[in-house]
Structure formats: C-alpha cells, structure tokens
Amino acid sequence: MTDALFLTSEEVSGLATPGEYVEAVREGYRQRGEGAPARPRAKLTNADPPGMLTDYSAVLPETGAMGGYMYAAGFGEEDAWFLAPVFDAESGEPLALLDGASMNPFKTGAAGAVGIDALAREDAKTLALLGAGSQARGQLRAAAAVRDLDSVWVYSPTKDSRESFAAEMNEQLAPSVAAVASSAAAVEEADVVVTATTASDPVFDGDLLAEGTHVTAMGQYHPNKRELDATTIERAKYVPDLRERVMEDAGSFIAAVEEGVVSEDHVHAELGEVVAGEAPGRESDEEITVFDSGGTGIETVAAAHMLYEKARDEGLGSEISFAPASEALTGR
C-alpha cells in the first residue's frame, strides 16, 4: 500500500499566489518545449442523460510528476466536478488527489500569463479583458504578475457584470480597472487583449488591433466556436499550447483555414517551444501575436504538483491509501 495526499477545495483555495502558479506553469511549458509528453483533451458527450466527461494529461519529468484532469459536467445536475490526480513520474505511485475546481482559474490564468510573458512586449501597460467571470479573474490576476499594468479595460455584454467585476478587481489589483461599453473600446488602445468568454462568434474586430498587440484567447476550444476572427489569425504570429489540438478544437484557427486566409503552416510554434528557446517569440515591437490556450495537462500537472508540495510542507490534507497492482491485481 502507498499513501497519497487528498486536498479539498478549501485547502487548495488560497494555498498559492498567482505568481507561484505562473512560475510552476512556466516551468511545465519549458519541459514541454524540450519534449515532455502531453495529450490534448478528450471529451465524451452524451444526450440522455445529458452531460460531458473530459480528461487530459501530461508528464513533466523534471518536476517528477505526471497526471492531469478528469471532470464531469451535467448529467442531470447541471454542475461540474473536477479531479486532479498527481503521480510520481519515476515510480508511478500516486502522490496526491486534488479537488480541482478551485485551482482551475488560477492554473488556466497562469498559462495565459506565460503566453503574455513569452509573446507580449516587455513594456505592455494596458490590457483589454473580454469576459467578466471566474476565468477572467484568473487571467487578470496572473497577467498582473508578469507585466506592470497601468490600465485594464473590461467588457462583457451585461453592464452589471462588467461593472461589478471592475469594482472587485480595483480593490485587489494595483492597475486601474474600468468597465467599458463595447469590445471595440477595450481593444483599440490595448497592448494585451485577453478573451475569456463563452461566445460562439468573434468578440472583436481584428482590424482594431494596434501593431504590437498580444492576444491570449482561452474561452473556447470547440471546432465550431471561436472568439477570434480570421483577420486576427491572419495578422498574427499564431502560437497554440499544443500543436496537435489546433485542427481538432481551435475553432478560431480552423475557421481562418476554412476561409482561406491561412493554412496549417501558419502555426508558428507551441508555447513550450518558445518558452524553452527552441523557437523565437516576439521578434519586433510591431508584431501582433496570439496565444491560443485550449487547456492542457501541462498547466494542470505543474500547478497540482506545486500545490501538493506546498500542502505537504504546511501539513495540510489527509492521507488516502492505494494498493499497487502487484498486490491487488490478482484476479482472485
């Protein structure tokens, strides 16, 4: 038998700062850029009862961990549950099992921030945020950990949502956070644009992007849904989290290919390749860049292992026991 650490959502919540998430996730993407294995999400859907089961995974050999996410949504309850198992990369022994919902916006936000850090101008000061939900919170907090922002402009279609979001974030962050009345008003002067929406169609006009803008898109990973229009994809150096998923569920890129403005060769490199120095990132102050973040096991394993180590050091969590196959897989 071997003991693993179980961490509740309450124990995970607040255990690490946005900056600590970013450091862990950056290191995970560096390992990916040097060859660490990662598999895109696999999703099973069912009509009756309605619901979805999703998983993805990664191995981070230098971190010494492997694992990922498995989460279920719907199936009559109209809610979702997230499990994040972490295994030792050498022995395969389970190290931890996390109730993974509370870490989700932070580990996803950290991936977005690693994209900003790798691709945005060093002097980026202004950020447009399209979306005002939990993922937008995670993206903004992490972005503020990698750039010295002065101003943040937030837009979502519901006036109350964007205004309450701006008020909340103004109390927590140093930059001025203001709600604006349109996506165009947010995007036109921004150095960085982050889309964290549930929209099925493009949320801004790519012609509005100023030269030198970086865009992180993280709200959609469906072949028929897109937050970015073909103009944005055509104008930008395009960097996904995993090349393998681009023609599977990167709806913005797929639509641009179908419209004939780019080909599959328009994929510049994976984010990990840029972080690891295997491919160039931004090469001029005028260049427009896009990081297309669909969610991977890279940031999940990196964040979950970081949380496991912090919890172990602080005496958090409870032990649960697992039997190895050599003892339990007997058929008796």
RAHU-V139255 format. One record per residue. N is the residue number from 1. RES is the residue in one small letter. SS is DSSP state (h for helix, s for strand, l for the rest). D_CENTER is the distance of its C-alpha to the mean C-alpha in Angstrom with 1 decimal. Layout:
n:N res:RES ss:SS d_center:D_CENTER
n:N res:RES ss:SS d_center:D_CENTER
This chain:
n:1 res:m ss:l d_center:34.6
n:2 res:t ss:s d_center:31.6
n:3 res:d ss:s d_center:29.9
n:4 res:a ss:s d_center:26.1
n:5 res:l ss:s d_center:24.6
n:6 res:f ss:s d_center:23.4
n:7 res:l ss:s d_center:21.3
n:8 res:t ss:l d_center:21.4
n:9 res:s ss:h d_center:18.8
n:10 res:e ss:h d_center:21.3
n:11 res:e ss:h d_center:21.4
n:12 res:v ss:h d_center:17.6
n:13 res:s ss:l d_center:17.4
n:14 res:g ss:l d_center:18.1
n:15 res:l ss:l d_center:18.6
n:16 res:a ss:l d_center:16.4
n:17 res:t ss:l d_center:15.9
n:18 res:p ss:h d_center:12.8
n:19 res:g ss:h d_center:14.4
n:20 res:e ss:h d_center:14.8
n:21 res:y ss:h d_center:11.2
n:22 res:v ss:h d_center:10.7
n:23 res:e ss:h d_center:13.7
n:24 res:a ss:h d_center:12.9
n:25 res:v ss:h d_center:9.6
n:26 res:r ss:h d_center:11.6
n:27 res:e ss:h d_center:14.3
n:28 res:g ss:h d_center:12.5
n:29 res:y ss:h d_center:11.6
n:30 res:r ss:h d_center:15.2
n:31 res:q ss:h d_center:16.5
n:32 res:r ss:h d_center:14.8
n:33 res:g ss:h d_center:16.5
n:34 res:e ss:l d_center:19.7
n:35 res:g ss:l d_center:19.6
n:36 res:a ss:l d_center:17.7
n:37 res:p ss:l d_center:17.4
n:38 res:a ss:s d_center:14.3
n:39 res:r ss:s d_center:14.6
n:40 res:p ss:s d_center:12.6
n:41 res:r ss:s d_center:12.5
n:42 res:a ss:s d_center:16.0
n:43 res:k ss:s d_center:16.9
n:44 res:l ss:s d_center:20.4
n:45 res:t ss:s d_center:21.8
n:46 res:n ss:s d_center:25.2
n:47 res:a ss:s d_center:27.5
n:48 res:d ss:l d_center:30.0
n:49 res:p ss:l d_center:28.8
n:50 res:p ss:s d_center:25.7
n:51 res:g ss:s d_center:22.3
n:52 res:m ss:s d_center:19.4
n:53 res:l ss:s d_center:18.6
n:54 res:t ss:s d_center:15.3
n:55 res:d ss:s d_center:14.5
n:56 res:y ss:s d_center:12.8
n:57 res:s ss:s d_center:13.8
n:58 res:a ss:s d_center:14.2
n:59 res:v ss:s d_center:17.0
n:60 res:l ss:s d_center:16.8
n:61 res:p ss:l d_center:20.5
n:62 res:e ss:l d_center:20.9
n:63 res:t ss:l d_center:19.0
n:64 res:g ss:l d_center:21.3
n:65 res:a ss:s d_center:18.8
n:66 res:m ss:s d_center:17.6
n:67 res:g ss:s d_center:16.2
n:68 res:g ss:s d_center:13.2
n:69 res:y ss:s d_center:12.7
n:70 res:m ss:s d_center:15.4
n:71 res:y ss:s d_center:15.3
n:72 res:a ss:s d_center:18.1
n:73 res:a ss:s d_center:18.5
n:74 res:g ss:s d_center:21.8
n:75 res:f ss:l d_center:24.9
n:76 res:g ss:l d_center:27.2
n:77 res:e ss:l d_center:25.4
n:78 res:e ss:l d_center:22.8
n:79 res:d ss:l d_center:20.3
n:80 res:a ss:s d_center:17.6
n:81 res:w ss:s d_center:17.6
n:82 res:f ss:s d_center:15.0
n:83 res:l ss:s d_center:16.4
n:84 res:a ss:s d_center:15.0
n:85 res:p ss:s d_center:17.8
n:86 res:v ss:s d_center:18.2
n:87 res:f ss:s d_center:21.1
n:88 res:d ss:s d_center:23.1
n:89 res:a ss:l d_center:22.5
n:90 res:e ss:l d_center:26.3
n:91 res:s ss:l d_center:28.1
n:92 res:g ss:l d_center:25.7
n:93 res:e ss:l d_center:26.6
n:94 res:p ss:s d_center:24.2
n:95 res:l ss:s d_center:23.1
n:96 res:a ss:s d_center:21.2
n:97 res:l ss:s d_center:20.0
n:98 res:l ss:s d_center:17.7
n:99 res:d ss:s d_center:17.6
n:100 res:g ss:l d_center:13.9
n:101 res:a ss:l d_center:13.4
n:102 res:s ss:l d_center:13.7
n:103 res:m ss:l d_center:11.1
n:104 res:n ss:h d_center:8.3
n:105 res:p ss:h d_center:7.7
n:106 res:f ss:h d_center:8.2
n:107 res:k ss:h d_center:6.3
n:108 res:t ss:h d_center:2.9
n:109 res:g ss:h d_center:5.3
n:110 res:a ss:h d_center:6.5
n:111 res:a ss:h d_center:4.4
n:112 res:g ss:h d_center:5.5
n:113 res:a ss:h d_center:8.6
n:114 res:v ss:h d_center:9.3
n:115 res:g ss:h d_center:9.4
n:116 res:i ss:h d_center:11.6
n:117 res:d ss:h d_center:13.7
n:118 res:a ss:h d_center:14.3
n:119 res:l ss:h d_center:15.2
n:120 res:a ss:l d_center:16.3
n:121 res:r ss:l d_center:19.9
n:122 res:e ss:l d_center:20.9
n:123 res:d ss:l d_center:22.8
n:124 res:a ss:l d_center:20.2
n:125 res:k ss:l d_center:21.3
n:126 res:t ss:s d_center:20.4
n:127 res:l ss:s d_center:17.2
n:128 res:a ss:s d_center:17.1
n:129 res:l ss:s d_center:14.7
n:130 res:l ss:s d_center:15.1
n:131 res:g ss:l d_center:14.5
n:132 res:a ss:l d_center:15.7
n:133 res:g ss:l d_center:14.2
n:134 res:s ss:h d_center:12.3
n:135 res:q ss:h d_center:8.8
n:136 res:a ss:h d_center:10.8
n:137 res:r ss:h d_center:12.2
n:138 res:g ss:h d_center:9.2
n:139 res:q ss:h d_center:8.2
n:140 res:l ss:h d_center:11.9
n:141 res:r ss:h d_center:12.8
n:142 res:a ss:h d_center:10.5
n:143 res:a ss:h d_center:11.8
n:144 res:a ss:l d_center:15.2
n:145 res:a ss:l d_center:15.0
n:146 res:v ss:l d_center:15.0
n:147 res:r ss:l d_center:17.3
n:148 res:d ss:l d_center:20.5
n:149 res:l ss:l d_center:20.0
n:150 res:d ss:l d_center:23.2
n:151 res:s ss:s d_center:22.3
n:152 res:v ss:s d_center:19.5
n:153 res:w ss:s d_center:20.4
n:154 res:v ss:s d_center:18.8
n:155 res:y ss:s d_center:19.7
n:156 res:s ss:l d_center:19.4
n:157 res:p ss:l d_center:22.4
n:158 res:t ss:l d_center:23.8
n:159 res:k ss:h d_center:25.6
n:160 res:d ss:h d_center:25.7
n:161 res:s ss:h d_center:21.9
n:162 res:r ss:h d_center:21.2
n:163 res:e ss:h d_center:24.2
n:164 res:s ss:h d_center:23.4
n:165 res:f ss:h d_center:19.8
n:166 res:a ss:h d_center:21.4
n:167 res:a ss:h d_center:24.0
n:168 res:e ss:h d_center:21.8
n:169 res:m ss:h d_center:19.6
n:170 res:n ss:h d_center:22.8
n:171 res:e ss:h d_center:24.1
n:172 res:q ss:h d_center:21.2
n:173 res:l ss:l d_center:20.3
n:174 res:a ss:l d_center:22.7
n:175 res:p ss:l d_center:22.1
n:176 res:s ss:s d_center:23.8
n:177 res:v ss:s d_center:21.7
n:178 res:a ss:s d_center:23.6
n:179 res:a ss:s d_center:23.3
n:180 res:v ss:l d_center:24.5
n:181 res:a ss:l d_center:26.2
n:182 res:s ss:l d_center:24.5
n:183 res:s ss:h d_center:21.4
n:184 res:a ss:h d_center:23.9
n:185 res:a ss:h d_center:25.0
n:186 res:a ss:h d_center:21.5
n:187 res:v ss:h d_center:20.7
n:188 res:e ss:l d_center:24.1
n:189 res:e ss:l d_center:24.3
n:190 res:a ss:l d_center:20.6
n:191 res:d ss:l d_center:19.6
n:192 res:v ss:s d_center:15.9
n:193 res:v ss:s d_center:14.7
n:194 res:v ss:s d_center:11.4
n:195 res:t ss:s d_center:11.4
n:196 res:a ss:l d_center:9.9
n:197 res:t ss:l d_center:12.8
n:198 res:t ss:l d_center:14.4
n:199 res:a ss:l d_center:16.8
n:200 res:s ss:l d_center:18.2
n:201 res:d ss:l d_center:19.8
n:202 res:p ss:l d_center:18.9
n:203 res:v ss:l d_center:18.5
n:204 res:f ss:l d_center:20.3
n:205 res:d ss:l d_center:22.9
n:206 res:g ss:h d_center:21.9
n:207 res:d ss:h d_center:25.4
n:208 res:l ss:h d_center:24.6
n:209 res:l ss:l d_center:22.2
n:210 res:a ss:l d_center:24.2
n:211 res:e ss:l d_center:24.6
n:212 res:g ss:l d_center:22.2
n:213 res:t ss:l d_center:19.3
n:214 res:h ss:s d_center:15.7
n:215 res:v ss:s d_center:13.3
n:216 res:t ss:s d_center:9.5
n:217 res:a ss:s d_center:9.1
n:218 res:m ss:l d_center:6.3
n:219 res:g ss:l d_center:9.0
n:220 res:q ss:l d_center:10.8
n:221 res:y ss:l d_center:11.0
n:222 res:h ss:l d_center:14.8
n:223 res:p ss:l d_center:17.6
n:224 res:n ss:l d_center:19.6
n:225 res:k ss:l d_center:17.1
n:226 res:r ss:l d_center:15.8
n:227 res:e ss:l d_center:14.8
n:228 res:l ss:l d_center:16.3
n:229 res:d ss:l d_center:20.0
n:230 res:a ss:h d_center:21.7
n:231 res:t ss:h d_center:23.0
n:232 res:t ss:h d_center:19.7
n:233 res:i ss:h d_center:18.9
n:234 res:e ss:h d_center:22.5
n:235 res:r ss:h d_center:22.6
n:236 res:a ss:s d_center:19.5
n:237 res:k ss:s d_center:18.7
n:238 res:y ss:s d_center:16.0
n:239 res:v ss:s d_center:13.4
n:240 res:p ss:s d_center:10.9
n:241 res:d ss:l d_center:8.8
n:242 res:l ss:l d_center:11.7
n:243 res:r ss:h d_center:15.0
n:244 res:e ss:h d_center:16.2
n:245 res:r ss:h d_center:14.0
n:246 res:v ss:h d_center:14.9
n:247 res:m ss:h d_center:18.2
n:248 res:e ss:h d_center:17.2
n:249 res:d ss:h d_center:14.6
n:250 res:a ss:l d_center:13.5
n:251 res:g ss:h d_center:15.9
n:252 res:s ss:h d_center:16.2
n:253 res:f ss:h d_center:17.2
n:254 res:i ss:h d_center:19.4
n:255 res:a ss:h d_center:21.2
n:256 res:a ss:h d_center:21.9
n:257 res:v ss:h d_center:23.4
n:258 res:e ss:h d_center:25.4
n:259 res:e ss:l d_center:26.7
n:260 res:g ss:l d_center:27.8
n:261 res:v ss:l d_center:26.3
n:262 res:v ss:l d_center:24.4
n:263 res:s ss:l d_center:24.7
n:264 res:e ss:h d_center:22.3
n:265 res:d ss:h d_center:23.5
n:266 res:h ss:h d_center:21.6
n:267 res:v ss:s d_center:18.5
n:268 res:h ss:s d_center:18.9
n:269 res:a ss:s d_center:17.0
n:270 res:e ss:s d_center:13.8
n:271 res:l ss:h d_center:11.7
n:272 res:g ss:h d_center:13.2
n:273 res:e ss:h d_center:16.5
n:274 res:v ss:h d_center:16.3
n:275 res:v ss:h d_center:15.2
n:276 res:a ss:l d_center:18.1
n:277 res:g ss:l d_center:20.5
n:278 res:e ss:l d_center:21.2
n:279 res:a ss:l d_center:20.5
n:280 res:p ss:l d_center:21.0
n:281 res:g ss:l d_center:18.4
n:282 res:r ss:l d_center:20.0
n:283 res:e ss:l d_center:23.7
n:284 res:s ss:l d_center:25.2
n:285 res:d ss:l d_center:24.8
n:286 res:e ss:l d_center:25.4
n:287 res:e ss:l d_center:22.7
n:288 res:i ss:s d_center:20.0
n:289 res:t ss:s d_center:16.6
n:290 res:v ss:s d_center:13.6
n:291 res:f ss:s d_center:10.2
n:292 res:d ss:s d_center:9.1
n:293 res:s ss:l d_center:5.5
n:294 res:g ss:l d_center:6.6
n:295 res:g ss:l d_center:4.9
n:296 res:t ss:l d_center:7.4
n:297 res:g ss:h d_center:9.8
n:298 res:i ss:h d_center:9.5
n:299 res:e ss:h d_center:7.1
n:300 res:t ss:h d_center:8.8
n:301 res:v ss:h d_center:12.2
n:302 res:a ss:h d_center:11.9
n:303 res:a ss:h d_center:11.1
n:304 res:a ss:h d_center:13.6
n:305 res:h ss:h d_center:16.2
n:306 res:m ss:h d_center:16.1
n:307 res:l ss:h d_center:16.6
n:308 res:y ss:h d_center:19.3
n:309 res:e ss:h d_center:21.1
n:310 res:k ss:h d_center:21.1
n:311 res:a ss:h d_center:22.4
n:312 res:r ss:h d_center:25.0
n:313 res:d ss:h d_center:26.2
n:314 res:e ss:h d_center:26.6
n:315 res:g ss:l d_center:28.3
n:316 res:l ss:l d_center:25.8
n:317 res:g ss:l d_center:25.3
n:318 res:s ss:s d_center:27.9
n:319 res:e ss:s d_center:29.0
n:320 res:i ss:s d_center:28.9
n:321 res:s ss:s d_center:30.9
n:322 res:f ss:s d_center:30.3
n:323 res:a ss:l d_center:33.1
n:324 res:p ss:l d_center:32.8
n:325 res:a ss:h d_center:33.8
n:326 res:s ss:h d_center:36.8
n:327 res:e ss:h d_center:38.2
n:328 res:a ss:h d_center:36.9
n:329 res:l ss:l d_center:36.7
n:330 res:t ss:l d_center:40.5
n:331 res:g ss:l d_center:41.2
n:332 res:r ss:l d_center:43.9
